[in-house]
Amino acid sequence: MDGADAPETRSTCPYCGVGCGVLLRPDGAGGLAVRGDPEHPANHGRLCSKGSALGETVGLSGRLRAPIVGGIETGWDEALQLVADRFSRVIAEHGPDATAFYVSGQLLTEDYYVANKLMKGFIGSANIDTNSRLCMASSVAGHKRAFGSDTVPGTYEDLDEADLVVLVGSNLAWCHPVLHQRLLAARAKRGTKIIVVDPRRTASCAEADLHLALAPGADVALFNRLLTAIHGGGALDAQFLRHTDGIDAALEAARADGGETGLSAVDVQRFCDMWIAHEKVVTIYSQGVNQSTSGADKVNAILNCHLATGRIGKPGMGPFSVTGQPNAMGGREVGGLANMLACHLDLENAHHRAAVRGFWDVPHVPDAPGLKAVDMFRAVGDGRIKALWIIHTNPAVSMPEADAVRDAIKGCEFVVVSDVTGATDTARLADVLLPAAAWAEKSGTVTNSDRTISRQRAVLPAPGAARPDWDILAEVGRRMGWSRAFDYQNPAEIFREYAALSGVAGRLGRDFDISGLAQITDAEYDALAPTRWPITDTRRGGRFFADGQFFHKNTRAKLLPVTARPPASALSGAAPFRLNTGRIRDQWHTMTRTGLSARLSGHLAEPFLELHPADAARLGIGAADLVAVTNSHGRAILRAWITDTVQPGSVFAPIHWTGETAPSGRIDVLVPGAVDPVSGQPESKAAAVQVARFAADWYGFAISARPMHPDAPYWALAKTEAGYRAELAGMGQVPDWTRAARDLFGLPHAAPQSILDPARGVARIAFHDRSGMLSAALIVGPKPVAVMRDYLAGLPGTEAPDALTGLMPADRPNPGPILCSCFGVGVNSIVTAIETQNLLSVEAIGAALGAGTNCGSCRPEIADLLRAVSRQEAAE
């Protein structure tokens, strides 16, 4: 059956926590056609640029196909027996707490469940934590303190019905584009107001009614101002407050809070007035709130305002935490965090421990939290943890103090890494590498940000010997002596067990209960439609807390007294800039998936630092310069992006680049390991850093049909349709550029075509294959090289007679850098259309070129471009 005749399979996108439904059709040759599922309630057919490009990321290049032990391919029997034996030996000699699992929101719920059961139930340690600790642990802590449970009260439908939506520390337009487009559709239909609270002017601000560029970390101070205004304006809901405790203490703390917001009194008053005037308010918050040493307090400051006004759990109102990974919620549900048990049961509650112990039929369940992520890797570094299993995550890049974490993993006695590729900073440190099935090759469930459980389904065969994670984990459990407990045959069997345990939790009064699915058959599991929990015999889905019933023992919610605290890292003369970190529009985590797509790499192809023009001028930094960013933890070199989207004294850098794509761009080497004392979540958005111009002696731009192997103080590699492109820069003089080019491209004997001018520091070198087609080219100069990068990037594999000029032929249109990734529309194409067709709106540009008409995440940039062209025309 060829691709056109193959049936479509319903599945779920593996990127953010929106949980978009996708329809997948294999093409019969290993490829995949992907489109949005119009029947899925999370996206109704919409996909963002990353989701739209999923079919471009399923290639098998770089995939692990067999277990690797000590650098040598081996069979599963040898590899898994080694894992079981080494973990068993460490437990016997040092106790279970000398072992740890570090897992990921990329796991399916069934995988997560088996990992948690193995560590907490049978190994007997709570040392299992997840990279979700880095993104939403503060939300978990805030929910539990306020509600008595980690419950997201609302649903996506609330965005359709709200009168005011406040985005706090959330660049929804880039990080959750489908939800942002849903919000904009509601605005067009019913006039929804939008407020963005963020130190940066992000893409989400483009269509906001108010942008509050508050001081970094000032969220508690702002929401305390709101709480006092709610009280002063008579907006407290006395009836609903009967279901709560703590309003008096919360108000007293709010009134006494002298924390600076960095905002004018007028803007604060306007914010309070708008919030109070619109009863249907949804407050969406994300990493800008969570990633802080006061993250839990920020969450509770927001929840206080909703509880005080009764604006929770009803249509169009409530606090809403949006998660960053496809199964971050599923990980919370199965107890993937070191301080939780499965099904939202509490590790430190004796009744809950007894229930789980009895259900799993184990003699002991840990009675104290395990090590959270930052502490876990410190324990790896000092030798307390001697056996570590890392699954589908890249902590050598993504953890705070990433250099120290890399060194800790390297020095650990025994490290297992399960992943789809061995080409990550972390996988290269493993003693044992286990080949795991990838998205589109494995089956199970995920839970999105509004509690909707969706199926992920396999549509492609796993390459070589790759296996699903639950299967790998279960076999290790069997080999460690627990055959009956881990004798699973398929993910449906695991799901039924998990659903049955949730029924135990439900009977103990917990929120998470999907026991209505505990008897689901394999066929029913295969056909399971998206379903929002709880799922019991009497209830399916819906909102929580409108009835005033919460999950503390007295059934009441708690308002907490919170006071603003500054970031942990103090600014100084040696480190005067506040570093904010985050995601960009078209990349994901450490790019092991998105980096395979040339289309996604075309928008922003190298790591960068956003720097305010006033700061750049003072430091003597120009638009094309490189900058060195340093502090006591590490150093990064990034391309300067001079922009007023950041405030003076603040800088922003993306998190995505690694030792595989841009070693000097590993931004988390600069992030200190300071954590929230309640949630354990690190403060990833407030490091103190120094910024200075990186005065390279030479700069280069390279293109190649094959992977390159750069060796320079600065390099950044990106995929293109024709192969690869790289930015390069270095110190000192290179005596033989031809030899350097051969080494870079792996062409030791190729004859070059070259233009060399050593006196000026200029070198232009090209290599062609025997048929005359361009294989690779390198252009070097003493300043950042001025070439048409996007044109040159497409030349490998063509005759390219003009490769050494760096210029596009005059008779060919130059589309410019890609702006709309969904349709590959460049900046110059948009500008030309604006000027020649007299296009006056983003909608008109979309109608003419298609740009901005799919996921819409490029619309703010199109609007900026339209304004820039209009200003230029007015000036002329």
N, C-alpha and C positions, 0 to 999 in steps of 0.2 A: 504494500500500500504506500503510494507516494504521499508527500506532504499535503498536497491539495485535498486528497481523499481522507486523510486521517481525521478522526473525530477530535474535537477540542476537549480538554480536561480542565475542570475547575480546580484552582489552587489559590494560594495566597502569596502575595509579594513578600520577599525576604528582607526588605529594607526597614523603614521606620515603623513605629507603633500604630500608625493609622490602620494597618491591616487590610490593605486593598485586595479585593478579589481580582484574580487574573484568569484568563482563558489561554491555555497552552496547546499548541499543535506542533508535534515533532515533524521535521521535514524529511525524515528518513535517512538523512546523511549526518546526523549528530547535532543539527541545528534546531532551532526552536522559534516559532512565531508566537508572539505574546501580544495580547490586547486586554484592556480592562473588561471586567465582568459587569455588565449592566445590571445584573440582578443582585450583586453583593451590596449589602446595606452600608458598608463603610465608604464606598467610592462610586457606586452607581455607574461604573464604566470608566471613570476618570483614572488616569495614571500620571505620575510626575515624569520628569525627564529620565530619572534613574529606572523607574519601573518600565517605561517605554523601551529602554535599551537593554532589558534583561536578556533578550535573545542573543545579544552580542557578547554575553559574558559566560556562556556555557561551553566554550571551547575547552579542549582537554590539554592545552599547552601548560606545562608546569604542574600538572596534577600528580599527586602521589598515587601510585598504582599498586604498591606492595609495602608491607611493613619494612622499616629500616632500623637495624640495630647496630649501633656503633659505626654508622655510615655505610653499612652493607645491607643490600636487600635480602630479606629472609621470608619465611612463611609465617602465617598467623599462629600456628601452634607454638613455634619457638618464641615469637614475640610476646604473645599473651601469657605464656607460662613464665617468661622472665618478669613481666610486669607483676603477675600474681605472687611470684616467689619473692621479689624484692620488697614489695609492700608488706607481705607477710613477715619477712625477716625484720624489717624496721619496726613493725608493731610488736613483735616478740622481744626485740632488744631495747626499744625506747618508748613503747607505748603508742596507742593510736594517735595521740596528738602530735607525733613526729611526722605524720602524713597530712597531705592537704590536696584538695581538688580546687582548681580555679576554672570556672566554667563561664558560659556566655549566653546572652539573649539570642544568639543564633541557633541554640539548641531547640528542638521541638519539645513540647511538654512531656512526651513519653520518655525522651532521652533524659531530660531534667529530673523526672521522677525517679528513674533508675539510679542516676548518679547520687541523688539525695538519699535514697534508701540504702545504697551501698555504703556511703560514708557515715551517715548519722545512725542508721539502724544496725549495720553489721560490722563495719570497721570500728564504730563506736566513738567517733570524734565529730564535733560540729565544725571542723575545719573545711567547710565547703563554702566558698563565696563566688560571686559572679561579677563580671564586668559591669553589670547593671548597678553595682555599688557606686560606680563612677557617675551614674546619670540620674538615678531616681530614688536613692536610699533616703534622702531627706524628706521626700514626699511620703514614703512609707512611714517614717517616724512621725511626721506631722499628722498623718491620718490616724495612726494608732493612738497618739496622745489626745487627739480631739474626739475621735469617734469610738475608740476602743477596738478598732479593726482597720486593716489596710483596705478601705473601701473607696472606690471612685463613685461618687454619688450619682453622677449624671450620665448622659448619653450624647452621641453626636447630634441627635435630633434637637438638642437644646440650642445648637448653633443656628438652626433654622427658625427658632422661635424667640430668640433673645432680642431685646431692644438695645442693649449695650454689651459689647464684648471687649474685655480688657485683656490684652496680651502682656504678660509680665515675664521678662527674661525669656521670651519665646520669639524667634524669627520664623514664625509660622509659614511665611511665604516661601522660604528656602528649605526649612527642615521638615515641614509637614504640608507640602504644597496642595495636596488634594483637600485637606481641611480648610486651608486658606481660600481656595476657590469656592468651597461650599459657603464659607463666611461671606465672601464677596457676592455670591449669588443671593444670599439672604438679604444683604444690604440693598442690592438692586431691586429686590422684590418688596421689602418692607421698611427700608430706610434705617437698618441697624447702624448704630453708632459704633465706632472703633477707637479705642485708646491703646497706644503702645507705650509701655514702660520699659525703657532700655537705655543704657548709657550710649549705645551706638545708634546711629540712624540707619536702620537696616531696610531691606526690601519690604518688610512688613509695614514700614511707616508710609509707604508711597500713597496709600489710599486711606490712611487713618485720619480721623477728625482731630486727634491730639496726640502729639509725641512728647512724652516726658523723659528728657535726657537726664535722668537722675544720676547722682554720684554713684560710682561703683560700690555695691554692697548696701545701699541705702533703702532697700525694700521695706525692712521692718519699720524704719522711721516714717516712710510714706504711709503705710497701712495703719500705723498707730495714729497718724494725723487723721486718716479717714475714720477710724473708730471713734475718735473724740468728736469729729464732725457729725457722725451718725447720732451720737448721744446728744450733742448740742442742738441738732436740728430736729429732735423729737422723732427720729426714724427707727429707734429700737422697736423690735417686735416683742412686746411684753408677753403675749400669748405663747410664742415659740420659746422664749427664754425660760419658760416653766419647764422645758425639757432639757435644760442645760445647767451647768454649774460654772462659776468663775467669772461672771460678767463684771462684778465689782472690782476684783483684783486686776482683770485685764484692762479695765478703764483707768484704774489708778496708775498702772504701769505706762499706759499710752499717754496719759496727761503728763507724766514725769519724764517722758522720753525726750531728751534734748538732742537726739541725733540729727545731723545735718542731712538734708535730702539733696542739696545741690540745685534745687529748683526755686523759682521765684514764688513768693506768696500767692501771686495771681494764678500761676499754673496749678499750684496745690489746691487752691480754692476751686478752680474750675474742675479739676479732677473730682474733688469731693462732691461738688454740686451735681455733676453729671452722674456719678455713681448713685447718689441718693435719689435723684429725680427719676431714674429708670428702675422700676421694680424688677424687671426681667434682666438680670445681670449675670453673665457668665465670665468668670475670671480664669483664663487659660494661662497656666504657668509651666515652665520647663527648666532647662539647665541653668539659665541665668538666676533662677531662684535656688535650685537644688545644689549646685556646685559651689558651696560656700561653707565656711566654718560656722556660720549661723544659719545654714540652710533650713534646718528643722524649724527654727524660730520664724524664718521668713514664711514658710508654709503656714504655720499657725497664726501668724499675723493676718494672712489672707483669710484663713478659715474663720478667725474670730469675727471678721466683718460680715461674712455670710451667715454665720450662726446668730449673730446679734440682730440681724434683720430678718431671719427666717427665710433667707433666699437660698434655699438648698433643697435639692430633691424634687423640685417642681418644674414643670415644663418651662424651658427658657431661662433657667437660673441655676447657679451653683458654681463651686470651685471645680476646676478641671485640670488635672495633671496629664499632660501628653508625654508619652514615653518615646524613647529614641530608638528602640530595637524591636524587631518583629515579635519577639516573645518575652520581652521584659516582664510583662504582666504574668505570663505563664510561669516564669521563674519565681515570681513572688508567690504564686499560688501553690507551687510544689515545695516551697521551703528552700529555694536555691540560695538564700542568703544565710550567712553564718549564725544569725540570731533568731531564726524562725524554724518552725516545724512545718510539715506539709499541711496544705489546706487551711492556711491562716491560723493554725494552732500555735500557741506560744511555748517556746522552748523552756521558759522558766516557770511554767505553770505545771504543778505536779499532776493534776487531773489530765491535762493535755498530754503530758509525757506518758502517763499510764495508758491512755487510750491508744496512742501510736505504738507503744511497746506491745500492747496486746494484739493490735491489728497485724503488726509485722511479725509477731511471735519471736521477739528478741529479748534477751535477758536485761538489756540496758539501753537507754537512750540518753545522750548527753544532757546534763542538767544545767549547763552553763554555755553561753554563746561561744562559738569558735572565733577564730581570728578573721577580722574583716580585711578587705583587700590590702590596704596599706600596711597594716600590721602583719598580715600574712607574708608579704614579700620581705619585710624586715626580719621576720623569723626564718625565712629561707636564707637570708643573707648572713645571719649570725649562727646558723647551724641547728636551730631548734627543729626546723622542718627538714627532714632528710630524704623524703620521697614526695615528689610533687607531680600531679597530673594536670596539665593545662589543655582545655578543650575549646577549640574554635574561637580563640582570642589571641591577641598579640601584645601581652603586657610589657615586653621589652621596648615597645614604642608608646603604648597608650597609658601606662601608669604614671603618676607623678614621680619625679626624680627618676626618670626612665633609665638614665645611665646606671644608677645604683641598682635598679631592678634587674637590668640586663646582667650586671656583674653578679648579682645574687643568684640568678638562674644558672648562670655559667658555672658557679661554684658549688651548686647543690649536688649532693651525692648521687641522686637518681631522678631524672626528669623525663616524663612521658609527655608527648604532645600529640593530640589527635587533631588533624586538620585535613583540608582538601589539597594543600600544597605544602611543600617543604621550603618554599621560597619566601619565608618571613623572618624577621629578625629573631623571633622567639623559636621557631622551628629549627633554626640553624644551631640552637643551643641544646637540643634534645639528645638524650641517650637513646631513646626509642621514639620513632616517628610512626604513627598509625594512620593509614589512609582511610579517611571517613567519606561517606557519601555526601554529596553536595545538594544544595537546593535543586529541585526538579528531578533528583534521583532518590529522594527519601520521602516517607509518608508519616504523617502524624498530625498533631494539632498545634495551633498557636492561639494566644489570646491577645486581642488588641487593646488600645487604650480605653475603650468604653465597655470592656468586659465581654466582647463578642468572641466566642470560640469559633475558629474557622479551620477547615482541613487544608493541609498541605499534602499534595499528592505527587507520587513519582510518575514521570512521563518519559524519562531518559534512563538508559542503563548506566549503572555506576561503572567507571572504568577499572580494568584490572581486578584487583582483589578488594577494592574499597567496600566498606560495610557501613550500615547505619550505626549511629552512636549508641543507641540502646542495646544493640546486639553486641557491640564491643564491650561495653560496661558489664552487661549481664554475664558474658562468658568469663570475664575476669572474676566476677562474683562467684561463679560456679567453681572456677579453678582455685579460689581461696577457701573453698569448703562449704559454700552455702548453695548447694545445687537446687534444692527445692524452692528456695526463695527467689531464685533468678532463672527459673526454667520457663522463660517467656518464648512464645512461638511467633508473635507478631505484635505490632503496636496496639492493635485493638484490645488485646488481652491486658496490656499494661494500662490502657485507658480505663477499662472496666474496674481494675483494682483501685486505681486512683479515684474514680468516681465513687466507689464504695467507701473509701476512706473519707471522702468529703461528706458522706452521709453521717459518719461518726462525728465529724466536726459540726455538722448542722445540729445534731442532737445535743451537742455541748453548747449550743447557742451562738455558733460562729456564722459569719456572713457567707463564706464560700461553701456552697452546697450544690453539687451537680449530680446528686444521687439519682435523679430521674433518668440518668443515662447509665447507671451501674449494670443494667441487664442488657445493654445494647448488643445486638448480634454483630458478627463481622461484616455482614452485608449492610446493616444499618450504619455501622461506623464508616464504611466505605462511602456511603451516600449522605453522610451527615451534612446538613446545610448549616450556614452560619447561625449561631445561636448564642444569645447573651445570657450569662449567668446572673442570678441563681437559676438552676434547672431542677426543680423538685416535682413531686406528684401534684403539687397545688400551685406552683408559681414558676413562671418563666420570664426572665429578663426584667426590664423596668428600672425605675430609679430607686434610690435608697433615701431614707431619712425625712421625707415629707411628713410622715406620721409622727415625727419626734421620737422614734424608737432607735436607740443607738446600742453599741455593743460593749459598753462598760457594764460592770455588774449591776449598777443602779439604773441602767438603760438610758442614762442621760449623757449628753455631750459635754465636753469640757472646753471652755475658753481659757486660754493660757496667758498669764502675764508675761510679755516678752519686751525686751528693750534692745534697741539697735546697738550692734557692735561693729567696729571697723574690721576690715580684712586682717588676717593674721600677719601678713607680710607688710612691714612698715616701709614706706618710701624713705629714701636717704639720698645723700649726694652721690653715693656710689651706685645707687639703683633708683633713679628718680621717676621712672615710668611705671604705670600700672598696666600689666599685660592681661588682656582678655583673650580667650581662646574659644574656638567653636568650629562648626561645620560650614562648608560651602555648598552651593546649590547642587552640583552634579557629582560630588564624590561622597564616599561612604566609608566611615571608620578608617582603616589603614589600606584601603584601595585594593585588597586582594580580589574583589569582584569588579568594582567600577573601573579600576585601572586597566581592565581588559578591553574596555570600550573606547575606541578612538573618538567616537562622538562625544562621550562624556568628558574626555580629556581635552577637548578642543576649546572649552570655555576658559578655564584657568589652568594653565599647563605647568605651573611651578609654584612652590611655596612663596608666600608674600607676607609683608608686614604693613598693615594700614597705619599711616602716620599723618598727623595733622600738619597742614602746610606751615603753620607758624613754627612747629617743632622742627620740621624738615629744614626750613630756612635757617634757623638758629644753629642746627648741627651741620649745615653745609651738605645736605643730602638732596640729590636730584632725582627726577622721576625714574630713570633707568638704573639707578645705583643699586648695589647690594648693601645690606646693613648687617652688622654683627649685633646680636642681642645676647646679653650675658647677665649672669648673676652667680651666686656662690654654688649653684647646683649644676650649671652647665652653660653651653654656648650654642647658638644657632645662627646660621647665615641665611638670609631671606631677601627676596626682591622688594625694594621699596615701592609701596603704593601710596602715593601722597593724596590724601582725601580728607574732606571735612566731615565725613561720616563718623569719625571718632573725635572725641574732645581733646583739647590740648592736654598733654600730660598722660594720655592714654593711648595704647596701641593694641592692635588686634592681629592675631595670626591663626590660620586654620590648623587643624589637628592631623591631617590625613597623611602627610609624607613620612617615609620610613627609610631605613637603611637600604632598602631595595630600590627606592625611587628618588630619594634626595636625602642622603645621610645628614647633611647639615640642617635639614628642615624638620628634624624630629623635635617638635616644639615642647613636648612634655618633659624634656630634659630640664626645662626651666621652671617647671611647676613644682613648688614645694609639697612635701607630704603632710601638710597641716590638714586636719580633718575636723568635721563637725563632731562635738563631743557626744551628741545623741545618736546621730545616724552613721557616723564613721565615713561619711562622704567627703572626699578631698575638695579643697578650694582650688578649682581649676581655672578661675577667671580673675584672679587678683594677685598674681605674682608681681614682685617688684624687680624691675630689670633696668639695665643700662642699654642704650642704643647708640651706635656710632657707625659712621660710614665704613664699609669694608673696601679698602683701597686695593683692589686687585691690580696686578701688573698686566694681566691679559684677560680677555673675555672671548668666549667662543659660542658658536651655534653649530650643531651637528645634526645630520639626518642620515638614516640608514634603513635599508630594507630588512636587516636582521637586528637582533638585540645588540646593544653596545655595552662596553665595559669601561665606563669612565673612571679616571683616577685623578681627582683634583680636589682642592679645598672646597669648591662649590660645584655641584652638578645636580641637575634635575632632569629625570628621564620621563617621557610620556609616550603613550601609544598613539599612532596615527593610522589612517587608512592604508598608507603605503609602507608602514613599518614603525619607526621610532624617531623621536626628536629629542634633543638634549640641549640644555643651557649649561655652559661651563664657565668657570673663572678660576684663576690661580695666581700664585705668587712666584716671583723669580722668572728668569728667562728660560725658555725651552730651546735647547740647542738644535734640535732636529725635529721640525714639525711634521715632516713626512713620516718619520719613524713613529712619532707620537700618534699620528692619525692611523697608521697601520695597527698599532696596539689597541687603539680605541675601538676600531671596527673589527678586529680579529682577522685582518687581511695581511699576513706577514710578507707575502710575496707579490702582492698586487702592484701593478704599475700605475702611478698616479698621473693625473692631469693637474697641474699646479701653477699658482702665481705666488711667488715668495718674495717678500721685501723685508729682510731682517732689520734694516735700518729703521723702518717705520713700525716694526712689530706686526706686520700684516702677513697672513698666510691664508691661501685659499686652495684647498686640495680636494680633488674628486677622484673616485674610483668607479670604473665601469666594468661590467662583466664581459664575457667573450662575445655576447651578442650585441654589445654596444649600449646596453641599458645601465642606467645609473645604479650603482650599489650603495654608495655612501658619499658624503661630502662634509667637509669641515671648513668653517670660515672663522678666522681669528683676527682680533685687532686689539689695540691698546685701550680702547674704550668699548662699552657695550655695543656690539655690532648692530648696525642699522641695516637689516635685511627684511625682506618680506617673508616672515617665518611661515605663515600658513600656506603660502604658495610653495616655498621650498619643501615643506613637510610632505607635500604630495608628489614630489619628483622621483623618489626611488622607484625603480621598475619602469621608468620611461627613458627616452633618449636624452632628454634634459640637456641640450647643448648650452643652455645659459645658466647651468647650476652654479658656476663660479662667480657670476655677477651678483647673485643675491637679489636680483630684481626680476619682476614679472614683465614679460613682453608687453609692449605698449598696446598691442591689439587685443589683449585678453583682459576681461573684467577682473578686478580684485575684490572678492567678497569681504575680505578683512577677517579679523578674529571672530570666531563663532560666538553669537549672542544667544540665539535660540537653539538649544541642543536638540530639541525634539525634531525640528525640521532642518537643522543645519544651516540656518540663516545667519550671515555675517553682518558685522557692524556697517561695513561700507555699503552693502546691499540695501540696508535699511535707510542709511543716509541718502543714497542715490534715489531711492523710491520717494522719500519725503520731499526731496528737492525737485524731482522731475514730475511727480504725480500730484504735487501739492497736497500731501497727506497731512491731516491736521489732528489726528487722534490715534491712540493705541489701537482702537478698533479698526480704523481705516487701514493701518499698517498690517494688522492681522488679516483683513480681507484681501489685501493685495499680495502679501507674501506668505501668509500662514503663521508668521512669527507670533508667539504668545497665545495661540488658539488651542493648544493642547493642555498642558499642565498649568500654564499661566505664570510659572515662576519667573519667567524673564520679563514679564510685563512692566515691573518697576524700572528695569534697566532700559526698556524701550521708551518709557515715559521720560526718563532722564535724557536719553538721546534726542528725543523730540524737542524737549525744552532747550537743549544745547544748540541744536540747529536753528531753532526759532530765535534764540538770543544772537547767534552769529549773523543771521539774516537781518535782524533789526539793527545790529551794529554797523552793518554794511550799508 
